[in-house]
């Protein structure tokens, strides 16, 4: 008998919370809020494949927005993906990359609308602190 398991309520088939990836059906702010909430509640250890898919979705969304400071972050996300998918991951390199992404994200938040900027800063701070702890 062939059994398929449905994802838990509020979860995507890959196990990430619904709404965490940028999509055409929700606003940038809603996606940012879902991502920040998810990351802040994360236990240690996330499946690399799921993390890479989320990073790639954000990379595409930031490029789509077309702002120079966001394109710079999107380009660095490409480097971050390479660190994550390296057959022999270097935790220190991943940490440095996260710190740099956090700093870039917090800087970009300064040019955003106040409500969204605050949420972007939370994400940037999470990236920086997580990277420093690696």
C-alpha positions as a printed Julia matrix, in Angstrom:
134×3 Matrix{Float64}:
  0.0    0.0    0.0
  1.37   3.41  -0.95
  1.05   5.96   1.82
  1.75   9.64   1.48
  2.04  11.93   4.4
  0.53  15.34   4.24
  2.51  18.21   5.72
  1.38  19.42   9.13
 -1.01  22.35   9.19
  0.83  25.54   8.42
  3.81  23.73   6.87
  5.03  23.41   3.3
  5.78  19.94   1.9
  9.49  20.47   2.67
  8.73  21.16   6.33
  9.11  24.95   6.37
  6.28  27.13   7.61
  3.79  28.35   5.04
  4.45  31.93   4.1
  8.19  31.85   4.74
  9.17  32.0    1.08
  8.49  35.07  -1.03
  5.38  34.54  -3.11
  3.01  36.39  -5.36
  0.11  35.82  -2.95
  1.47  37.64   0.06
  3.18  40.94   0.61
  6.89  41.39   1.15
  6.09  42.45   4.71
  4.06  39.28   5.4
  6.87  37.1    4.06
  9.44  38.99   6.09
  7.35  38.59   9.24
  6.93  34.84   8.65
 10.65  34.39   8.0
 11.72  36.35  11.07
  9.26  34.53  13.33
 10.43  31.18  11.99
 14.14  31.95  12.35
 13.79  33.28  15.87
 12.05  30.07  16.95
 14.44  27.7   15.23
 16.11  25.0   17.19
 19.63  24.27  16.04
 19.92  22.39  12.79
 17.86  22.9    9.67
 17.94  20.66   6.64
 20.41  22.2    4.19
 18.12  21.57   1.22
 15.28  23.48   2.85
 17.59  26.32   3.89
 19.04  26.59   0.37
 15.57  26.68  -1.21
 14.54  29.51   1.1
 17.75  31.45   0.49
 17.32  31.03  -3.28
 13.73  32.29  -3.08
 14.87  35.37  -1.18
 17.75  35.88  -3.61
 15.31  35.92  -6.53
 12.91  38.25  -4.72
 15.66  40.74  -3.85
 16.92  40.77  -7.45
 13.33  41.24  -8.65
 12.95  44.35  -6.49
 15.88  45.85  -8.39
 17.32  48.17  -5.75
 21.15  48.33  -5.77
 21.54  47.63  -2.05
 19.17  44.66  -2.34
 21.0   43.34  -5.41
 24.21  43.41  -3.36
 22.54  41.33  -0.64
 21.12  38.95  -3.25
 24.59  38.49  -4.76
 26.02  37.69  -1.33
 23.21  35.19  -0.79
 24.64  33.34  -3.8
 27.98  33.07  -2.01
 26.2   31.97   1.15
 24.51  29.15  -0.78
 27.93  27.96  -1.96
 29.12  27.82   1.66
 26.03  25.87   2.7
 26.28  23.34  -0.12
 30.02  22.73   0.12
 30.6   18.99   0.64
 32.82  19.95   3.58
 31.06  22.97   5.1
 33.28  25.48   6.88
 31.35  26.69   9.92
 33.57  29.74  10.35
 33.09  30.8    6.71
 29.33  30.3    7.04
 29.38  32.36  10.23
 31.37  35.19   8.61
 28.97  35.17   5.68
 25.98  35.38   8.02
 27.55  38.29   9.92
 28.17  40.13   6.64
 24.61  39.42   5.44
 23.27  40.66   8.76
 25.23  43.89   8.53
 24.15  44.44   4.91
 20.54  43.69   5.82
 20.53  46.14   8.74
 22.07  48.82   6.51
 19.43  48.24   3.82
 16.72  48.54   6.47
 17.63  52.2    6.95
 16.18  53.01   3.51
 12.94  51.08   4.05
  9.59  52.31   5.31
  9.72  52.46   9.13
  7.39  49.51   9.81
  9.15  47.21   7.34
 12.57  48.61   8.24
 12.15  47.53  11.85
 11.37  43.97  10.76
 14.3   43.94   8.34
 16.58  45.06  11.18
 15.33  42.17  13.33
 16.24  39.76  10.53
 19.65  41.41  10.07
 20.34  41.26  13.79
 19.38  37.57  13.89
 21.76  36.81  11.0
 24.6   38.73  12.61
 24.18  37.18  16.06
 23.79  33.68  14.64
 26.89  34.13  12.51
 28.91  35.39  15.47
 27.96  32.32  17.48
 29.31  29.91  14.86
